[in-house]
């Protein structure tokens, strides 16, 4: 591992000398190693499609074994041994021939080597983002013992957005490996939700908020555009496209393109007129991005946008007509059915049904704004459910569930909480839950359920009844009883918020 890390250091120093095109008046490109920006004043050269960097500065700065016997330069770190011959497109790496697109050369007394070739031979991934004029190197995440996270940004105020990739002047689509995960569409619902449906599997979604101008950047690693991708591209050669938005207070445009070739990464950028809250939810075969509400005043040259949700204040204060945000979480869903009922139903069915009934009632309230973590039969990770509530800065969080026991005789309703600030809410909502179900009162309890532990506002998890008990199950899957449960939950919310 030590030898490989030395190679990483070699290349990090190598790319840290990557400013502008020779003779050009453009600003120097930005340089990144494993997502962190590097600074240096040394100058490389770009010849055609290939970036060259001075090898002497690299070797002197890091003390690698370098020998020069014209016309051959030898570089070694004890693990990799490379011979480059000036003017020759064939290099010798660990005794094996390797072809170069452009050979090493001498310019103004300096020996220059091709950045991509040297980087990849020392175990790094190299790509060039043409639009933002940035060079990125990442250590190979499959290399044993190398703790790296390709694509992790440093949170800096940069311009690394959608753009072409590969060496300067190349077509990114020719550099991208085949991927079994394909982005089918980018769909905007006109209200602030953007859906990214895909085929295949997606293990990670990376996001970063950038400023001046405001935008949210979403990266989808190991993903390609599907052949039938909609809405299609404004620049088909470089796979660049955009969707204009005119129905949102701050969201102005959705841009998309390939971002990197190793790994193949699709980037989506949301252009905003002001800082804005957002949440990202991984649903079943789709990623949903909810652009929520403005976090600060609009720019001085922009008329203030009307915010339908005034600032939130604690219950019982006299700060005017506060609108309270309540997140309703239908437990389980999609591939996760939850507990099985002895009457043939699934827990996820009850959870969603009663959640939608509660929302329908809250929609009629002028002082409460309900939000759903899911509105249909989709699977959402527990942390994503909590993140929706936290990003919204919600006032209350309620997760709807039903229970199961080994013994069919176990019956009753339970309410769980974790943080101390949730106790009074749990007491009130449990009283109404029992009134709604009519089942045995199994009391308020504490438990480290993820959704009530990871949320920051008063949060409860309701176990309405036991699906292993035929009577409880009949109650929970009765439409009439669900309506009563929903009405009681709404009454409990209003009582806690002092709105009843």
C-alpha positions, 0 to 999 in steps of 0.5 A: 500500500505504501508504494501505491500511496507514493504513486498517488503522491507522484501524480497528485504533484504531477497534476498540481502543475496544470494551469492554462493552454500555452500561449492562451489568455484563458484562466488556468484550469482547476485541478482535483485529486480525489475531489479536492482542489489542488493549487500550483503555479507551474505550467503544463502544455496542451498539444492537440488533444493531449496534456503534457506536464514537466517530469523534472519538477515532479521528480525533484519535488518527490524524490523519485528515482529518475535517470536520464540517458538521452533519449530515454527517461526512466521513472521508478517508485519501486513498484512501477518502472517506466521507460519513456523515449523522447519522440517514441510512441512506445513506452516500457512499463514493468518490462512490457510495451505500452502504446502512447497516443503522443510521445514524451517530448522536450520543450524549452529545456524541459522533459514533458510527459503525457498526463493521462498515460502516466496517471493511469500507469501509476494506478490513477483515473484521469479525466478532463471536464472541458466545460469547466476546464478542470482536470480530475484524478482519482485513485482506483477504488478497486485497488486493495487497501486504498481508502478513496471515494471517487467523486467526493467533492470538497464543498468548495465554490467551484464551477465543476458542472456539466461538461464534456469529458476525456482529453481536450477536444475528444468526444466523451461518448467514445470514452465511456465504458458500457454500463448496465445501469441506464438513465431513462428520463429526467421528468419534472412535474411542474411543482418542484419534483424531478424524477430520474427513472433508471434501469439497473442498479444504483448504489450511490447518489452524490450531491453538492451545493455550489454558490455564485451562482446558486446550483445543486449538483447531483452525480450518478456514478456507474450510469449511462444515458439510455438510448431512448433517454428523454427529453434528449440532448441539445448537443447530441455529440457531447450529450449535453441537454437542459430543461427550462423551468418557469413554474418554480420560485427558485428553480430555473433550469435543469442541465444534464450531461456525462461528467466522467468516464471512469467511472461513467457518471451522469451529472444533473445540475439544478440552476437556482435563483436563490439558496434553496432547500432540497431532498433526494429520495431513492425510490424503486428504480428511480431517484426523486429530487424535491426542490423545496423552499428558499433558504434566504432572500432572493438576489437584490436584482430579483423581485422577492418570490412569494413563499407559501410557507411562513417561518416556523415558530414553536407551538404556543408562540404568538408570531402570527399565522404559523404554518406547521410542517408535518411529515407523514411516513408510510413505513415499508413499501415496494420490495419491503412488504413489512409484516404479513397479516393473518388475513392475507394483507401486508403491513405496507398496505395499511401503512400507506392507506392510513397515511394518505387518509391523514394527509387528505384531512390535513390538506383541509387545515389552513395552519398545517402543511403535510408532506409524504415520504412516499405516496405509492408502493415504493421502497425508500431507505430509512435514512432518506425518510429522516432526511426528508423531514430534516431538510424540510425543517419539519415541526413533526414526524409520524411514521405509520406501522403495524406490528407482529408477534409470535403469539396470535393472542398479542393485541393492542396499539403502541407508540414509540419515540426516542428523543426526550423532545418527542415525549409529550408529542408521543403521549398525546398522539398515543391517546388518540391512536388508541381512541382510533383503533379501539384496541388495547392500550400497550402504552408509550415506549422508547426504542431506537428506531432509525426514523425517530432517532435520526430525525431532529424534530418531535417524532413518533412511530405508531404500531397501530395493532398486531397483524398476527392477531386476526381481530387487530388485522380486521380492524386495521384493514377496515376502511371505516376504522382507517378513517377513524384512526386518521381523524384521531391522528389529525386531532392529536396533531392539532392538540399538540400544536394547540390548534384545536 
